[in-house]
Amino acid sequence: MVAAWGNAPAHPRSYPCVRIFDAAGRRLIATGVCSGTFAQFRIPLPPGRYLVDRSLLAGPGPQPGSFTVEVAPRQWVNLAPSPLPGPVP
């Protein structure tokens, strides 16, 4: 759970934010739609290795900055950024 300052929007907009390709980056497997203050999304996938493209450029394949993830049976893969070290002012 993440706490944010202020009130969250009553009706946050949804927008395409992620594409999932096979491990070789040749075949588009799924697209994700983000919503909420922290751009949350969920894409159920079978176990395997995938290439995640979070760029907003919708080229024919994965864009620079894509990365691979390994999905284990009945497990989540957390793509949230690492927390900052120490207290945040």
N, C-alpha and C positions, 0 to 999 in steps of 0.2 A: 504494500500500500504506500502511496506517495501523497504527501500533503502539499497543497499549493496555497499560495496567498490569494485571498479574495474568493469570490464565488465563481464556480465553473459556469460556462455558458449554458443557457437553458436548452438550446438545440444546437449542439456543435455540428459543424458541417462535416461531411464525409468526402473523401477524395482518394483516388488511386495513389498508393504510396510505395508499393513493393511488388516485385515480380520474382517468381521462383522458377529457376531453370533446372534441367537435369545437371548432373555433376560436370558434364563436358561443356555446358553452356549452349547446347545446340537446340534443345527443345523446351519451349515454354510449358511449364507444368501448371502454374496457378498465378493469379494476381491477387493482391490484397488491397483492401480499402481501409484506410485509417480514419479514426474519429476520436473525439475527446481532446482534452487539453494536452495530453501527452502523446498524441498520435498512436493510439493503441490499435493493434490488429491481431487477428488470429487466423491461421491457415492450417487446418488439419491435413497432415501428410502421412503417408505410410513410412515405415522406417527406411532409411537410406541416406545417401549423401546428395546435397543440393547446393546450387549456386544461388545466392541471394543478391538481388540488384535493387538497392534502395534509391537509385538516382531517379529523378523525375524526367530524364530524357528517355523518350520512348523509341529508341532505335530498334533495329531488327533483332538485336541480341543483347547480352549483358554489357553494361557500360563499365568504364574504368572505375575501380573502387568496389566492385562486387567482391563477395567473399563466400567461402563454402561453410556449410554447417552439416553436422552429422545428427540425424534424427534417430534416436533409439526407440525401441518399442515402448509404448505407453509413457513417454517422457515429453516434457516441454523443453524447447530451446529458448532461452531468454536472450533477446537481442538488445536489451536496454544498455545504455552506456554505463561504464563503471562509475561508482560513486566517487565524489571528490575526496581527497584525503583531508582529514582534519575538519574543524568547524568552518562553516560557510558564513561569512559576515553578513 
